[in-house]
Amino acid sequence: MTVARATGGVLAGVELERDGRDPSWLSEARLNALDWVGRHGFPTHKDEDWKYTALGPILALPFDAATATSATATSGTVVSGSRVSAALIDEAAVDLGGPRLVFVNGHFAAEFSRVTGLPSGAVVTTLAAVLAAGPDRLEPFFAHTPGARHAFAAFNDALAEDGAFIHLTSATIVEQPIQLVFFSDTGGIPLISSPKSVIIADPGSRATIVETYAGIDTDVYCTNAVTELVLAEDAQIEHYKVQNEPVTAFHVALLSVRQGRNSHFSSRSVMLGGSIARHEVRVLLDGSGAEVSLDGVYLPQGDQLHDNTIFVDHVATNTTSHQLYKGVLDGRSHEVFNGHIMVRHGADGTDANQKNKNLLLSDRAEVDTRPRLEIYTDDVKCTHGAAVGQMDDEAILYLRARAIPLEDARGLLIYAFVHEMVDRIELEPLRAQLERVVATRFANGAGQVGQ
């Protein structure tokens, strides 16, 4: 696939040319997706799920579509001018010791990656490798109904050339976390990268997946990522995501999950970076007894906008979903929480709960929170709620009276607010990383009310 330079905005000037590498179904899917975006455009404030997230700064920029030569050669050797190093990757993503796939500008970087210690039933490779060797198995992950989700997902279908591919055969258990690192180095040229990752967990399989997104400070780029998971009966996947893009970058991501009977999926996200960052999660509970747990913590500062959009669709009987999202906002930052739980006809025995809690450290920070329940059956147990508040002055006075300095007192209260999220991170290196971030994020006088 050849992609022409994008000029005059994120879409204008992007063209797809048939070059013989893609199978006919994939070429058709790419062209259909791009055609749909061209005809319908990107979301606006009139779209309910994008009502509070202004996309103008993203859509106005003249992005180039990232290719394999944007930062790495197809052989995996870093080309001249790249600033990426093993030390920089380790700094961005704490090394968890297990298999690790690193992608630079959405394309595999072999020299920073390793695939070791995997059991025989686990396949951990790249999307590009699967497309080259046996592309038909990926057709369900590209041939979406155009517009069934939204324009960014369709744009990913049109442009995605690489990403992670993980297949766990029946009863396969991967003990060490599988780490996926997506790093951006634009070389001064605004790029849009479109990694697509596919994770298939066959019956009784189990693994932990950790995604990290980061890049070179001051670089201007957009990450438009899609991660799709399919969990068969009794499969268990524990998923983590750390988004720490520079504040000059944009991040739009979709996590799409389909769960079979008695499967268990958990996802814990940490949102730190990005000028505009959207983390969308869509879960289809399609088998009786399926269970999902979704947690998130976000810490926007300055003029950052973070958007957490969640849709959990209860289709089968006796399914369970739990959501807890917490945020601490400073400066003029803006958070959008748009949580939607759907309980379909016949989904008896559904147990669903959803909570969103926010702590404002500035009078100019803003939260738009919208928890929703849509229920079409009677035999359910569903709850939802949201809260937005400021620092407790009485608690600060209590700590100050015990000779605790003001900033230390504020730090203790912030940590107390988010510690529940920290404790839910079972991977010790990730938990330690988040503890350090929380300890330093609002230090040096930041977060004064009225700032």
Number of C-alpha atoms within 10 A of each C-alpha: 19 14 17 13 15 20 15 12 17 21 23 14 16 19 16 16 11 14 10 9 12 16 16 11 13 21 19 16 20 25 18 20 26 24 16 18 22 14 8 11 14 16 18 15 12 9 10 10 18 17 14 21 20 14 15 10 11 20 15 13 19 21 26 25 23 29 25 19 16 23 28 24 16 15 12 19 14 20 14 9 10 14 14 19 12 11 10 13 19 13 11 20 23 15 14 17 13 16 20 23 24 24 27 31 30 30 32 31 24 19 14 20 18 14 15 12 12 17 12 11 15 18 16 19 17 22 24 18 16 16 19 11 9 10 16 12 9 15 14 8 14 20 17 16 12 19 15 9 12 16 20 22 24 27 23 24 26 27 27 27 24 24 27 26 22 19 19 25 18 18 15 21 20 21 13 16 19 22 27 22 29 29 27 32 24 24 15 10 15 20 27 29 31 30 28 28 21 19 20 20 27 21 21 19 25 24 19 20 19 22 19 21 23 25 27 20 13 12 20 24 31 30 28 23 26 23 20 17 21 18 30 24 21 21 28 25 22 18 18 23 20 22 22 21 31 22 23 18 27 23 26 20 22 22 17 17 19 20 27 23 22 22 28 23 23 18 21 22 23 23 23 22 27 26 24 25 28 24 22 18 19 18 21 20 31 22 22 23 21 28 24 24 18 20 21 21 25 22 24 28 26 15 16 23 26 29 24 21 20 22 17 24 21 30 20 23 24 21 27 22 23 19 21 20 23 23 24 28 29 27 23 18 23 23 26 21 26 22 24 19 23 18 26 17 14 15 25 21 18 26 20 24 18 23 17 23 19 25 22 22 26 22 16 16 24 19 21 14 21 15 18 16 17 12 17 14 14 13 15 18 12 18 15 19 14 16 12 16 11 14 17 11 10 9 13 19 14 12 18 16 10 9 10 15 13 14 18 15 19 26 19 17 17 20 17 12 17 22 15 13 21 22 12 11 18 11 14 11 13 19 16 13 14 19 17 11 13 19 15 11 18 21 13 8 9 16 23 16 15 10 13
